[in-house]
């Protein structure tokens, strides 16, 4: 029982250390701008960026499954597939077609998250990735919950059109348990805590860069 307890304590410590980044993310000015009300068409870059990110992440997570087996990472892959299938419904509400999504050119700052995720998939231990996911997914879920609420209440989007956001906003206890087990196993095998913390810090930082980039683009 010592390693699971150590894994939980490590993740809680990392989350505490990243509290400033968490607070900036879940109350980002991009979210506040959407809640205040804008032309829906101005959200098209969000859909375009997510199309590019998920297309990359599907390959990255498939690489993780190939490296580490079909436990946690196959579960994550299933979630990525569900998001991929839900995204076109949101894009359609913005007046975007599948061809529009494919033609969208990602912004470097917004796509950095996917680039780092690809690096993790090839070079990091399972524990580093699981730890980064544990910290980042919870924060992303809080942001998605705000987006879903704003889009339904302020813009009249349907459940199907905001399903993309709801998928991430819904708590996934099975994921949490599996990810903590992977972190615990990594600690048992000698993965340094600092490497798990680094992966979480960088992934969270790249997500902040994602929102910052989209907000800067929104203000042009």
Secondary structure, DSSP 8 states (H G I E B T S, - for coil): -HHHHHHHHHHHHHHHHTHHHHHHHHT-HHHHHHHH---GGGGHHHHHHHHHHHHHHHHHHHHHHHHH-SSHHHHHHHHHHHHHHHHHHHHHHTT--HHHHHH----HHHHHHHHHHHHHHHHS-HHHHHHHHHHHHHHHHHHHHHHHHHHHHHH---TTTTHHHHHHHS--HHHHHHHHHHHHHHHHTT--HHHHHHHHHHHHHHHHHHHHHHHHHHT-
